[in-house]
Amino acid sequence: MSQQSDCAQRAASLFRESYGEGRINLLRAPARINILGEHVDYVSYIPTASLPFGSHEHQMVMAYAPLDDLEVEGASTLADYDPFKFAFSEFADEAGRGAGWEEYIFGRPMPVAHWSNYIKGAVLYSSLRDPDKVRKGFRFTIDSTIPPRGGSSSSSAIVVLAGAAIRTVNNIEFQADQLARESSKAEWYAGTRGGALDHTAICISKRWHAIALSYSDNTREQVPLPGEDYRWVTFFTHEADKGREVMLEYNERAAVSRLMIPVMLGKPVLEEARSLPEAVSLDEFAVLHPDAFHQCEKLFPALVRDRRSKMMKLRNRALHHFSETERVSAAVRLLHNNLNVDQEETVRELGRLIDQSHASLRDLYDVSNKEVESLREILVSDPAVYGSRLMGGGFGGNILALIRSDDVEKVIDRVEAQYYGPRGRNCRTERAVMVSTPGDGLSETRI
């Protein structure tokens, strides 16, 4: 039985144990693997792009069925994620029918961390968008081979699945790219202010391809990737804490990128980015650019409240945005022009770009940490690894490595002996390693 079928079977079995027999729907969302273009999907001042794909081998599966009441009830096969239930009325009145999404989200405090927030965001977004059509809720169960808080976007997979479910049970038609855009905004409910990278890869990926996502004009281009001779392997370090402090770290970078750099940069070119101040505090920013500061207060109230005097880096963040965007462009050109000419050399050059991306995330964006660096050092010292980098939001999570298929088990054994074993862990029993090839996006599935 395939891993996808196993996932569906576990989700369906839990559904019947929790809610009884009856007809259920099954939806699959792949793990998001991002090759290049990290922390640029929320940048507003230059055209940026990313190069992700959906995993063929790893996914989250939702088993769900409609409810006649406006309620949602959910459970997970993962023991750390307790069952929950909520009624739309708990927040629909607070949001207000007819209220704009941004008006509502940016005017409310950050919720207490809980996995139900990702479901609530998807449901509430759809309810506010189509108030006359959303008449039913749903109950669901989830099984997943995507590590939670691991950098492969399990949270965005939940949002996408819930968004698809609430639309389906209410007979609301939708397109995959539309669902991706709306899901990215729906996830703001949980407290982050990210972009649409994860959701787009989850929704519209294609077998053996990556997606070149251009954020300035919202275009998507399918880009061929190396085939059966290579594997994309993620090694899980530790859960990236999504509590309040790390959430503020994410949102600090989003505020700097969306609001602070654009008004202080003036001319959005690399030469000007190098002349930006190294850092500025929100107190200083308020004096220099009061209108932009007021916008920051509206979009990032917790950040302004808690970090007004903290020096926030500008120059290094901008240099990462410029260099990471160029790496994506270089990779797209390389894959289009050279993949069928010299596959091995193409993969080696792609690996070099991946290594450069990690250096930028570590040195300019400050989202790496000691555990990430320890594991990555083991990987990059292995000649079988073409390139390796931190993947996802950072502060822990997954490290991506591009490896020839024949060498994958050997590399995993080495990482087990040098990283996991000395820490009293076993990467195979805890499923800390995901081996992927490029696969399709959101789809219905079956047992």
Secondary structure, DSSP 8 states (H G I E B T S, - for coil): --HHHHHHHHHHHHHHHHH-SS--EEEEEEEEEEEE--S-TT--SS--EEEEEEEEEEEEEEEEEEESSSEEEEEESSTTS--EEEETHHHHHHH-TT--HHHHHTTS------THHHHHHHHHHHHHHSTTT---EEEEEEEESS-TTSSS-HHHHHHHHHHHHHHHHTT----HHHHHHHHHHHGGGGT----SHHHHHHHH--TTEEEEEETTTTEEEEEE---TTEEEEEEE-S----SHHHHHHHHHHHHIIIIIHHHHH-S-SHHHHHTS-SEE-HHHHHHH-HHHHHHHHHH-HHHHHH-SSS-EE-HHHHHHHHHHHHHHHHHHHHHHHHTTT-HHHHHHHHHHHHHHHHHHHHHTS----HHHHHHHHHHHTSTTEEEEEEESS-SSSEEEEEEEGGGHHHHHHHHIIIIIGGGT--TTTTT-EEEE-EE--SEE---
